[in-house]
Amino acid sequence: MAEDDAERAPSRLEDMFPPFFCRSRGALAAVGVALCVVIGAGASAGASSAPSAANIIKAAQAAIAKQTSVHVVVYSKTGKVTTKVVVDIGRTSGKERITQGAKAVTITLTAKDAYVKGTPTGMTGIMGLTAAQEKIVGDRSVAMVSGTTAYKSFQQSLTTPALLSFLPSAKGTTLLPVVKGSGSYRLRWTTKGTTSSSNVTSTLLISSKSDSLPQSETITGATGGGSTTFSHWGETIHATAPDSSHVIAYKKVFG
């Protein structure tokens, strides 16, 4: 990804909402406003002088590389639309729950298969199925076999290799003054808007302890805002495949 600010993606968390079966991301635009992740560490992580955005990000890369999982909760609001996303990212498995009013979708990733299940409006409104495809699926889970393109789209966003892609370049990222006794560093940056979106400003709190891991993030923009929390680093992810009687193969839905 290019490091020039104009080229920076407005949201690396958008990668948690991959195009369903390789569709355009446009179908998922309603999932939420841009929520970037930038992770840092302080002098305790090895910096020999006062911490800077650059050495914080560098130390974070090492800290994240050691992690086996993380629990992420995202709340966002664009206009009158509020979205909640709960994600568990593991080494070979992961889970994601997207809720937007009456619309809801659950994604389950195991080492062998990926499954998507949702309410009728969730499958059409969030995942982009047609009404005819949704009727074929019904109350079952759509199954994607490991190794297929559809499976890989979820594997890339719900397993730990995705964590490092959350880090931004140091360019354009500012380390704010430390609040004494808070136990946190604060990083702030602004992502430039496009012709269809406004600028958004993000502030991330990072533990100033030796773990060097993110705690929470808030973003603000002209058309909405949101918050993200990070917790349960390193805990086991339990992603269980649904009963085979409640599964429909991807090919039966999409031919």
Stockholm file with secondary structure:
# STOCKHOLM 1.0

chainA/1-255         MAEDDAERAPSRLEDMFPPFFCRSRGALAAVGVALCVVIGAGASAGASSAPSAANIIKAAQAAIAKQTSVHVVVYSKTGKVTTKVVVDIGRTSGKERITQGAKAVTITLTAKDAYVKGTPTGMTGIMGLTAAQEKIVGDRSVAMVSGTTAYKSFQQSLTTPALLSFLPSAKGTTLLPVVKGSGSYRLRWTTKGTTSSSNVTSTLLISSKSDSLPQSETITGATGGGSTTFSHWGETIHATAPDSSHVIAYKKVFG
#=GR chainA/1-255 SS CCCSGGGSCSCSGGGGSCCTTSCCGGGGGGGCSCCCCCCCCCGGGTCSSSCCHHHHHHHHHHHHHTCCEEEEEEEEEETTEEEEEEEEEESSCEEEEEEETTEEEEEEECSSEEEEEECHHHHHHTSCCCHHHHHHHTTSEEEEETTSHHHHHHHHHHBGGGGGGGCCCSTTEEECCCCTTSCEEEEEEEECCBTTBCCEEEEEEEECSTTCCEEEEEEEETTEEEEEEEECTTCCCCCCCCCGGGEEEHHHHHC
#=GC SS_cons         CCCSGGGSCSCSGGGGSCCTTSCCGGGGGGGCSCCCCCCCCCGGGTCSSSCCHHHHHHHHHHHHHTCCEEEEEEEEEETTEEEEEEEEEESSCEEEEEEETTEEEEEEECSSEEEEEECHHHHHHTSCCCHHHHHHHTTSEEEEETTSHHHHHHHHHHBGGGGGGGCCCSTTEEECCCCTTSCEEEEEEEECCBTTBCCEEEEEEEECSTTCCEEEEEEEETTEEEEEEEECTTCCCCCCCCCGGGEEEHHHHHC
//
